[in-house]
Amino acid sequence: MKFKQLQTPSRTIMTPGPVEVDPRVLQAMSTPILGQFDPAFTNIMNEVMEMLRLLFQTKNQWAFPIDGTSRSGNEVLLASCIEPGDKVLVPIFGRFGHLLVEICERYGAEVHTMECEWGHVFDQQDIIHKIKDVQPKIVAIVHGETSTGCMQPLDEIGKVCREQDVLLIVDAVASIGGVNISVDDWFIDGIVGGTQKCLSVPSGMAPITYNNRIEAVIQKRKKVEYGIATAEEFTQKRTNMIRSNYFDLAMIQDYWGPRRLNHHTEATSMLYALREGLRIVLEEGLNERFERHSYHEAALIKGLEAMGLSIFGDKSCKLPTVTCIVVPEGIDSDNVRKMMLEQFGVEIASSFGPLQGKIWRIGTMGYSCRKENVFAVLQALESALIRNGFEPNRGEGVQAALDYYGAPSFVAVKEG
């Protein structure tokens, strides 16, 4: 049996992740491999740390990627901070709040939850009251919930967590690089980003940053594995050691620090990709990038509503990088998505749990967040809806987006 050279079909990816990878990132990934302790490579590691500090808007010493998909970043922070019996509060307003609960339970936490209807977020004061009631060691919360297209405000929560000596750990996988997140100003202790969304880098790394409050916790649990420990470290016994070897943040910190502890072999090409992705973000400028995401989001919404479709969720807390659309009654959501992909090469997403089959999700993220992609998804969605028995306002979706973008019109307006 012979295998042909890999050739993937051309797609316009408008899901909430993964998104289209910037061509400059793909080019960077073809850079020759360096050894992980080559000074040329460790200099790249240091550059990535510096760029991540700028992305997260923090002065934290520690900012580096975890090798693994986005949830690896969530798990490394939670696994390294949670000891059995620790109280953790998780406010849930979508699928990924439940994921945080899952991770915390597996590490023996006493998990306390609060929930609101999907499509909404919490009033910060409600969370603050719960914090004071539960008195947890950790509050773990999602910032941008891709399953519902909602974004939870955090600025008041972080300040109270600091006053109450509670660690605030935030999942910002869907929002970092697309909306403003000021880690230091919001008193966030640890935060996780994603590469495959607004950074337009392939999935496979989870950028994190954390402050000295979390570092103090992990240092008290530090245990270097026997095969790489010093003689002194070999004799140390920890009853409260971090339970995961791979997700041991204390050892990973020593790999990214001056010691260069051989915890794992770095994913060289992925680090090249992350470096280039971060360089592109910073070259564009954070504020300019946030404005671009909001700009194309607004054009998309104008088009969808002109077409006769409804946006799901509370618009006051909408996540700018993800737009959720109510599936019209009687329409098979998967058939529409299938036609869009097969006939137009345009991919959008469904959702999860109680929203499965009830909404579509469109991502305007990173390199995918472009005018031509907005037009492509509007055209494909309108055509697929017509073929599936829904009658939209034909042609009006694209025209509304054109109006928003200020496209010229060469048709003379007739005077009444």
N, C-alpha and C positions, 0 to 999 in steps of 0.2 A: 504494500500500500504506500502510495506516494502522497506527501503533503505539499500543497502549494504554498508559495510565499504568502504571508499574511497580508490581506487587503480588506480593510473594514469599510463598510458603506459610509458615504457622506451623510451626516446628520446635522440638523439644527436642534441642539439640545436646550430645551427650555424647562427642564425639571428643576426642583430645588436642590439638585446635586445628585450625581456629579454634573458639572457643567462643561462647556467647551474649554479646552486648555489653550492658553495663549500660545501662539506659534513660537514666540521667543522662549517660552518655558520648554517646549518640546525640543527646541534646538539646544538649549542648555543641557538637557538630559543626555545628549549624545557626546558630551565632553568626556575625555578619557578618564578612566578610574585612577584615583590616587589611593595609597595606603592610608588607613585611618589614623595613623600616628605621624604621617608625613607632615612636616611643618606647613607645607602649602595647604594641606587639608585642614589642619587644626586652625589655621588662619581663616579659612572659610567658615568653620564652626563659630569662631569668634564674631565674624561679620554677621552671621545669621542671628546670633544672640543680640547684637546691637540693633539690627533691623527690627527684630521682634519687640524690643523695648519701645521703639518708635511706633510700631503698629498698635501695641496695647496701651500706649500713652502712659508709660510707667517708668519709674526709676528703680524698679526691682533689680537686684543683682542677677536673679535667675529667670531666664527666659530662653527656652529651647524647645525643640520638637521631640515628641515621643514617637518611636517607630511603631506604627500601627494605624489603623483607621481612627476616626475621631473619637469613638468611644474608649479607645485606649487612653486618651488624655483624661477623660472622666474617671476611668478606673484607677489610673496611677495616682491621682490626687486623693481619691476617696480611700483606696486601699492603704495608702501610706499614712493617712490621718486617722482612720477608724480603728479603734480597738474594740473587741467584743464587749457589748453592753453600752457603748457610747450612744447618746441620744443624737439623732439626726432628724431635722425637720425638712420635709420635701413638699413644697407647694406644687400641685399638679394641675396643669391646664392643657395637657395634650399627651401624646404618646411618649415623648422623651422625658417627661417628669416620671412616668412609670419606669423608664429605664434606670433612672437614678435610684429609685426605690429598690429595683432588682439588684443593682450593684451593692448598695449599702447593706441589704439583707444578707447577701452572700458573704460579707465580711463581718457579720455578727452584730450589726448595729441594731439598736432599739429605734425603729423608724416610726416617726410620727408624720402623718400626712394631712393635707387640707386640699380640697378639690373645688374647682369651679367649672361651669359648663364650658365645653370646648367651643372656641370661637370668642371667648372672653378672657380677660386676665384679672388678677387680684388688685383690689385697692391696697396700696402699700401699707396702710394703717392696719388692715386685717392681718397681714403677715406679721407686722410688728407686734400686735397683740398676741398672736400665737407664739412668737418667739419668747415673749415675756412669760407666757403661761407654761410652755414646755421647758424652757431653759436648756436648749440643746447645746452640744459641743459644736455642731456644724449645721448650717443651713445650706442645702444643695438645691440649686434652682436653675431652670432654663431661662435664658434671656430671650432668644428668638426661637419660637416653637414652629418648626416647619410643618408639622402635621395639621396645624390650624391656621397658619399665617399670622400669628399674633406675637406681640413683643411686650414683655413684662418690664415696667419701670423698676429701677433698682436703686436710684440715688438716695432715697430716704432709708431703705432697708439696710444698706451697707453701713451707714453712719450709726444706726442703732446696734447692729451686730458688733461694731467696734466698741461701743459703749458698754455692751453686755458681755464682752469678751467671748463672742461667738465667732467661729470661722465662717466666712461666706465664700462658698465655692460655686462658680457660675459656668454653665454650659453656654458658650457663645459661638458654637459651631456654625450656625446659619447666619450670624450677624457680623462677625468680625471681618473687617475689610469692606463692609457694605453700609454700615451705619456707625454712628459715633459711639464708642465705648471708652470711657475714661476711667481706667482701672484704679488709679490712685485717688482721683477726685471722688469716686463712688465707694471708696473703702472696700474694694474687692480683695480678698486674701489670695484666692487662687482662681484661675480662669483658663478655659479650654477653647481653642479655636479649631477650625477645620480647614484643610487645604483644598478640598474638592468643591468648594462653594465659591464664596466671593473672592478668594485668592486665585482661582483659576489654575490650580496645580492639581495633578492627579491625586486620587485618594491614596493614603499610605503613610501619612504623618499627622500628628496632632500637636500643633504648637501650644505650649502652655507658658504661663508665668505665675510666680507665687512670691510672697513676701517673706520677711524674716519671722513672722508669726507661724507660718506653716513650716519654715525651715527649723524652727525650735522644736516643733512637734516631731518631725522626722528624725532629727539628730538624736533624740532620746530613744528612738527605736532602731537606730542604725546597727546593722550587722553585715559585715562584708563576708561574702561567701568564702568558704575555706580555701579553695584552690587559688585565690588571688589575695588572701589576707596576709598582713604582716604578722610577725611572730606575736606581737602584742595583741593584735586583733583576733588572732586564732584562739587565744585563751579566753576572750570575752564571751560571756554567755548572756543572751537576752531572752527573757521570758515573754517580752512584749514586742518581739521583732515583727517587722512588716511581713505579713503572711505570704505575699507573692514575691518570688524572686525576680521575675521579669518586670513587674510593676513596682519595684523597690525604688522609690524616688531618691532615697539617700545614696544608693549606689549609682543611680543614673546621674545624680548631681555631681558625683566625683568623676564620672566620665566626661562631663561637660566642663568641669572645673580644671584648675592647674594640675591636679593629680593625674588626670587622664586614665582613670581606672578602667581596666578592660572588662566592662560589664557586658558588652555586646559588640558585634561588628556593625558599624554604622551603615545605613542604607545610602551609599554614596550618591548614586544618581538622583535619588529623591531629594537629598540635601541640595544638590545643584539646582533641582527644580524649584525647591522652596526659596532658595536664595534669589533666583531670577524672578520668581513671582513676587517676593517682597520688594525687590528692587523696582519692579514695574509699579507696584502700589505707591511706593514712596516717590517715585519719579512723577506720577500723576498728581500726587498730593492728597492727603487724607480728606480734607474738606471737599476738594474737587471730586474725589471719588464718591463720597457720600452723596453729593449733589447729583452726580451722574446717575446713580442708582434710583434716587427719588424722581429724577426727570423722566427716565424711561418707564418707571413704574406708573407714573401719572398718565403717560401716553397710552400704555396698555389698558389701564382702567377706563379711560375715555373711550377707547375702541370697544371694549367688552360691553360697557353699558349702552353705547350707541347701537350695538348689535342686538340688544334686548336681553342681555344676561344680567344676573344679579351677583354681586360680590358677597362672599360668605364672611361672616364674623363682624365684630364690633370695629368699625372703621377708626375709632379713636385710638385703638391700640394695634393697628395694622402693622405688620412687619414689612418694611419697604422692599425687601428682597424676595418676598413670596406673596403671590396673589392667588387667593382661593375663590373658585367660581362654583355657584350652586348648579348642580346638574339639573336641567329642566325635567319636569315630571314626565315619566314615560320613556325617557331616553336611556339607553344602555351606555353607561359611561365608558366601559371598556371597548365597546365597538367603535365609539368616536375616537378614542385614543389610538386604536389599532389602525383605523383608516388614515388618521393624520400621519402616523409613522410610515405605513406602507405606501401611501400614495404621494405624500409630500415630504417625507423624510424629516418630519417635525415631531419631536417627542415632548409630551407633557406627562404629569404624574397624577395618579389617583391619591387616596389617602389611606388611613388606617382606622382600625377599631370601629367606633360608632359612625365614623364619617366615610367608611369604605363604600365606594360606589355613589356617594352623595355629593361629593365635591371633586373638582379637578384642581390641581395645584400647578401654577406656572411660576418658574423661577426667573427673575431678572437679576442675574448674579455675575459679577466679574466680567470675563471676556464675552459671555453670552448676553450681557446687558448692552445691546446695541440696537439702533434704529431698525436696521434690516431684519433683525430677529423678531422685533415686535411686529413688524408688518407680516413676516412669514407665519407667525403663530396665529395672528388674527385671520389671515386668509385661509389657512389650513383648517382652523376650527370652524369658521363659517361654512366652508364647503362640506366638511364632515357632518356638521349638524343638519344641513339640508338633506344629505344622503341618508341620514338616520331618522328623518321624519319630523325634525323641528324646523320651523320657518323663522329664521332671524330677520332682522331688518337688513335686507340684502345690500351689501356694499357700504353700509353706513359705518361699520366698525373701522375699516381702513381709512375711510374719509375723515372720521373723527380724529384718528391718530395723525393723519396728514395735517389737519387743521391745528392740532396741538403743536406739532413740530414747525408750524409756520410755512408749510409748503405753498409755493405760489399757485394761484388759480388763473388760467388764461381764458376762462369763460366769462363773457360779458354779462353783467347782472342786468336783467331787464327791469326797467322802471315801471312801476304800477301806474 
